[in-house]
Amino acid sequence: MSDVSDWWRTAIIDMEPGRIDIRGRPIQELIGAVSFPQMIWLMLRGDLPTEGQARLLEHALVAAVDHGPQAPSIATARMAVTCGASLNQAMASAVNLLDDVHGGAGEQAVELYHMALESSVPEAVSRWQAERGKYVPGFGHRFHTPTDPRAPRLMALTREAARQGDASGAFVEIAEGIEAHLASKAGKPVPMNIDGATAVIYAELGFAPPLARGLFCLSRSVGILAHAWEQTEQGGRNKGPTPPEYRWTYEPEG
């Protein structure tokens, strides 16, 4: 039977009738003893974080839960419900939109920070723009000007975590260095946004860049669920992205 039992191999969970062990820890010992952020860390990393690390992770998760119905993922969830989709279908439809452009900036910012850690801020920004385009992930916001209210608070909490020994502070300095560098180049402020700030936290906590996107999906799923449920309660049928009296732009070929 080894060809069957070895089909899937995992260090995450082991179980048999009457026993469930997560990362070698009985589930009944985890229930009531660890928080949800601690459980996320345990599942992804195999150990438990310090209380300070868990709090810092929680700060990032809380900050990114929602950004309103104008966010494509949230709008999709609400539209899906009006088309008759269940909550799980609405959530799946919405999460599937969290890709490189809408939802990927956190992962990209972690990559950029590591590039700067290995070289310098100017070199990393220059390389990023040469290889990936002029957009620098994690900085600037088309709606929140001049300041994304979430970023300064997250940075203050990360600096506090560094003072308590739960983070190094290295990525705080890198992100603030990028912010200053971009402002100098642009001749005006280019403030850090939510993606840049949460990326600082994920980098400080040692999460790989792709996990920054996965963690964002976990966070934003809370907002997606809330909006899908609210739309379920409000009702409505076949709501599109705009009211029906507003028409699109028709551009005939040629």
KOLNU-597016 format. One record per residue (C-alpha): residue number from 1; z, y, x. Coordinates in Angstrom, 3 decimals. Example, Ala and Ser with C-alpha at 12.3 -4.5 7.8 and 13.67 -1.06 7.14 Angstrom:
<rs>
{r 1,{7.800,-4.500,12.300}}
{r 2,{7.140,-1.060,13.670}}
</rs>
This chain:
<rs>
{r 1,{0.000,0.000,0.000}}
{r 2,{0.064,2.321,3.032}}
{r 3,{-3.434,3.546,2.225}}
{r 4,{-2.049,4.758,-1.120}}
{r 5,{1.332,6.076,0.057}}
{r 6,{-0.303,7.916,2.956}}
{r 7,{-2.935,9.535,0.735}}
{r 8,{-0.670,12.600,0.464}}
{r 9,{1.817,13.420,3.196}}
{r 10,{4.433,16.133,2.815}}
{r 11,{7.642,17.346,4.395}}
{r 12,{8.370,19.504,1.360}}
{r 13,{9.707,17.037,-1.181}}
{r 14,{10.949,13.472,-1.352}}
{r 15,{12.036,11.804,-4.551}}
{r 16,{12.667,8.587,-6.401}}
{r 17,{14.193,7.932,-9.821}}
{r 18,{17.402,9.963,-10.010}}
{r 19,{16.849,11.807,-6.701}}
{r 20,{14.916,14.953,-5.780}}
{r 21,{15.232,16.327,-2.243}}
{r 22,{13.599,19.638,-1.280}}
{r 23,{13.201,19.950,2.478}}
{r 24,{15.892,17.292,2.849}}
{r 25,{18.351,19.046,0.519}}
{r 26,{19.317,17.529,-2.855}}
{r 27,{18.058,19.745,-5.644}}
{r 28,{21.456,19.723,-7.358}}
{r 29,{22.964,21.298,-4.254}}
{r 30,{20.351,24.056,-4.271}}
{r 31,{20.688,24.878,-7.977}}
{r 32,{23.329,27.553,-8.322}}
{r 33,{23.636,27.938,-4.565}}
{r 34,{20.405,29.650,-3.506}}
{r 35,{18.460,32.555,-4.973}}
{r 36,{14.797,32.413,-5.916}}
{r 37,{13.730,34.327,-2.756}}
{r 38,{15.765,31.877,-0.668}}
{r 39,{14.032,29.004,-2.448}}
{r 40,{10.624,30.511,-1.730}}
{r 41,{11.565,30.778,1.947}}
{r 42,{12.862,27.201,2.028}}
{r 43,{9.689,25.846,0.443}}
{r 44,{7.397,27.751,2.813}}
{r 45,{9.394,27.644,6.023}}
{r 46,{11.614,24.551,5.833}}
{r 47,{14.903,26.329,6.400}}
{r 48,{17.043,28.894,4.623}}
{r 49,{16.928,32.589,5.520}}
{r 50,{19.926,34.712,6.291}}
{r 51,{21.223,36.726,3.369}}
{r 52,{19.677,39.829,4.891}}
{r 53,{16.283,38.175,5.305}}
{r 54,{16.391,36.927,1.720}}
{r 55,{17.219,40.425,0.481}}
{r 56,{14.350,41.912,2.455}}
{r 57,{11.935,39.343,1.046}}
{r 58,{13.232,40.121,-2.431}}
{r 59,{12.654,43.842,-1.903}}
{r 60,{8.968,43.198,-1.208}}
{r 61,{8.614,40.872,-4.182}}
{r 62,{10.249,43.358,-6.553}}
{r 63,{8.163,46.307,-5.359}}
{r 64,{4.759,44.790,-6.125}}
{r 65,{5.305,43.212,-9.551}}
{r 66,{3.098,45.596,-11.528}}
{r 67,{0.690,48.504,-11.330}}
{r 68,{-0.354,48.988,-14.918}}
{r 69,{-3.259,47.936,-17.153}}
{r 70,{-5.741,49.820,-14.981}}
{r 71,{-5.231,47.162,-12.292}}
{r 72,{-8.077,44.647,-12.750}}
{r 73,{-5.772,41.631,-12.692}}
{r 74,{-3.472,43.053,-15.357}}
{r 75,{-6.402,44.194,-17.501}}
{r 76,{-7.906,40.726,-17.238}}
{r 77,{-4.706,39.094,-18.447}}
{r 78,{-4.525,41.384,-21.455}}
{r 79,{-8.212,40.966,-22.313}}
{r 80,{-7.902,37.199,-21.986}}
{r 81,{-5.083,37.125,-24.536}}
{r 82,{-7.156,39.113,-27.036}}
{r 83,{-9.889,36.514,-26.614}}
{r 84,{-7.491,33.770,-27.695}}
{r 85,{-6.366,32.576,-24.268}}
{r 86,{-2.906,31.102,-23.819}}
{r 87,{-0.383,32.640,-21.434}}
{r 88,{-1.178,30.177,-18.677}}
{r 89,{-4.921,30.791,-19.105}}
{r 90,{-4.360,34.548,-18.981}}
{r 91,{-2.235,34.234,-15.858}}
{r 92,{-4.745,31.964,-14.136}}
{r 93,{-7.613,34.323,-14.973}}
{r 94,{-5.667,37.282,-13.598}}
{r 95,{-4.460,35.636,-10.403}}
{r 96,{-8.010,34.532,-9.634}}
{r 97,{-8.930,38.220,-9.300}}
{r 98,{-6.421,38.752,-6.485}}
{r 99,{-8.888,38.377,-3.664}}
{r 100,{-10.035,40.401,-0.658}}
{r 101,{-10.501,43.748,-2.422}}
{r 102,{-7.869,43.583,-5.164}}
{r 103,{-4.900,41.776,-3.672}}
{r 104,{-5.962,41.088,-0.110}}
{r 105,{-4.855,44.281,1.632}}
{r 106,{-1.393,42.936,2.427}}
{r 107,{-2.785,39.951,4.296}}
{r 108,{-5.260,42.201,6.087}}
{r 109,{-2.517,44.665,7.037}}
{r 110,{-0.437,41.882,8.597}}
{r 111,{-3.500,40.906,10.629}}
{r 112,{-3.939,44.521,11.731}}
{r 113,{-0.281,44.832,12.731}}
{r 114,{-0.538,41.728,14.903}}
{r 115,{-3.666,43.127,16.530}}
{r 116,{-1.726,46.302,17.350}}
{r 117,{1.191,44.248,18.666}}
{r 118,{-1.156,42.522,21.103}}
{r 119,{-2.918,45.716,22.236}}
{r 120,{-2.144,49.211,20.943}}
{r 121,{-2.416,51.119,17.690}}
{r 122,{-5.582,53.062,18.608}}
{r 123,{-7.266,49.951,20.009}}
{r 124,{-6.350,47.867,16.954}}
{r 125,{-7.582,50.481,14.478}}
{r 126,{-10.800,50.992,16.414}}
{r 127,{-11.419,47.258,16.635}}
{r 128,{-10.625,46.762,12.966}}
{r 129,{-13.058,49.457,11.861}}
{r 130,{-15.758,48.164,14.170}}
{r 131,{-15.402,44.568,12.974}}
{r 132,{-14.212,44.907,9.391}}
{r 133,{-15.343,48.326,8.169}}
{r 134,{-13.919,51.841,7.941}}
{r 135,{-11.243,50.969,5.369}}
{r 136,{-7.870,50.468,7.062}}
{r 137,{-5.755,48.180,4.867}}
{r 138,{-2.314,49.360,3.845}}
{r 139,{-2.913,53.114,4.113}}
{r 140,{-4.007,55.708,1.600}}
{r 141,{-3.982,55.377,-2.177}}
{r 142,{-6.535,56.624,-4.702}}
{r 143,{-3.869,57.155,-7.386}}
{r 144,{-0.564,57.847,-5.636}}
{r 145,{-1.048,61.090,-3.749}}
{r 146,{0.411,62.359,-1.593}}
{r 147,{2.909,59.454,-1.459}}
{r 148,{3.117,55.950,-2.851}}
{r 149,{6.764,56.023,-4.036}}
{r 150,{7.299,52.383,-3.135}}
{r 151,{6.451,52.615,0.546}}
{r 152,{9.173,54.990,1.849}}
{r 153,{11.878,53.003,0.054}}
{r 154,{10.655,49.696,1.474}}
{r 155,{10.430,51.146,4.965}}
{r 156,{13.972,52.512,4.725}}
{r 157,{15.238,49.097,3.637}}
{r 158,{13.347,47.413,6.472}}
{r 159,{14.833,49.781,9.025}}
{r 160,{18.277,48.987,7.609}}
{r 161,{17.531,45.258,7.938}}
{r 162,{16.556,45.838,11.567}}
{r 163,{19.854,47.613,12.206}}
{r 164,{21.645,44.609,10.699}}
{r 165,{19.704,42.204,12.934}}
{r 166,{17.632,40.664,10.144}}
{r 167,{14.363,42.146,11.442}}
{r 168,{13.130,43.367,14.811}}
{r 169,{11.781,46.715,13.713}}
{r 170,{8.665,46.195,15.853}}
{r 171,{6.298,46.180,12.902}}
{r 172,{7.988,49.232,11.397}}
{r 173,{7.066,51.136,14.534}}
{r 174,{3.524,49.758,14.511}}
{r 175,{2.922,50.684,10.869}}
{r 176,{4.326,54.176,11.344}}
{r 177,{2.207,54.500,14.465}}
{r 178,{-0.919,53.587,12.492}}
{r 179,{0.034,56.100,9.804}}
{r 180,{0.363,58.865,12.417}}
{r 181,{-2.840,57.816,14.175}}
{r 182,{-4.869,57.886,10.949}}
{r 183,{-3.446,61.278,10.006}}
{r 184,{-4.397,62.642,13.403}}
{r 185,{-7.942,61.340,13.073}}
{r 186,{-8.374,62.554,9.490}}
{r 187,{-6.649,65.894,9.958}}
{r 188,{-4.535,65.199,6.876}}
{r 189,{-1.856,62.697,5.815}}
{r 190,{-2.994,59.127,5.187}}
{r 191,{0.288,57.697,3.900}}
{r 192,{1.251,54.060,3.879}}
{r 193,{0.872,52.331,0.525}}
{r 194,{2.583,49.349,-1.091}}
{r 195,{0.356,46.861,0.720}}
{r 196,{1.123,48.402,4.093}}
{r 197,{4.854,48.456,3.425}}
{r 198,{5.140,44.917,2.094}}
{r 199,{2.985,43.780,5.017}}
{r 200,{5.599,45.273,7.350}}
{r 201,{8.262,43.170,5.656}}
{r 202,{6.215,39.974,5.719}}
{r 203,{5.342,40.527,9.374}}
{r 204,{8.963,41.310,10.255}}
{r 205,{10.059,38.100,8.521}}
{r 206,{7.497,36.026,10.397}}
{r 207,{5.168,35.043,7.563}}
{r 208,{1.599,34.214,8.529}}
{r 209,{-1.008,36.678,7.204}}
{r 210,{-2.405,34.344,4.492}}
{r 211,{1.112,33.916,3.122}}
{r 212,{1.311,37.681,2.605}}
{r 213,{-1.406,37.317,-0.010}}
{r 214,{0.258,34.270,-1.538}}
{r 215,{3.566,36.106,-1.790}}
{r 216,{1.814,39.066,-3.390}}
{r 217,{0.344,36.683,-5.959}}
{r 218,{3.858,35.411,-6.732}}
{r 219,{5.097,38.974,-7.143}}
{r 220,{2.204,40.255,-9.243}}
{r 221,{2.377,37.153,-11.449}}
{r 222,{5.555,38.620,-12.939}}
{r 223,{3.683,41.703,-14.101}}
{r 224,{0.753,39.600,-15.252}}
{r 225,{3.031,37.442,-17.393}}
{r 226,{4.815,40.484,-18.840}}
{r 227,{1.568,42.194,-19.816}}
{r 228,{0.042,38.997,-21.211}}
{r 229,{3.122,38.423,-23.348}}
{r 230,{3.230,42.050,-24.502}}
{r 231,{-0.424,41.835,-25.543}}
{r 232,{0.304,38.579,-27.349}}
{r 233,{2.968,40.344,-29.370}}
{r 234,{0.770,43.393,-30.005}}
{r 235,{-2.175,41.321,-31.176}}
{r 236,{-5.747,42.555,-31.058}}
{r 237,{-9.032,40.693,-30.871}}
{r 238,{-11.784,40.744,-28.280}}
{r 239,{-10.668,43.860,-26.476}}
{r 240,{-13.055,44.747,-23.686}}
{r 241,{-12.391,46.953,-20.666}}
{r 242,{-13.036,50.156,-22.671}}
{r 243,{-12.908,51.140,-26.362}}
{r 244,{-16.169,50.198,-28.123}}
{r 245,{-17.168,53.818,-28.763}}
{r 246,{-17.510,54.327,-24.990}}
{r 247,{-20.785,52.992,-23.677}}
{r 248,{-21.905,51.938,-20.263}}
{r 249,{-24.625,53.619,-18.211}}
{r 250,{-28.034,52.128,-18.826}}
{r 251,{-30.327,52.259,-15.806}}
{r 252,{-33.790,50.878,-16.551}}
{r 253,{-35.550,49.195,-13.689}}
{r 254,{-38.180,51.220,-11.900}}
</rs>
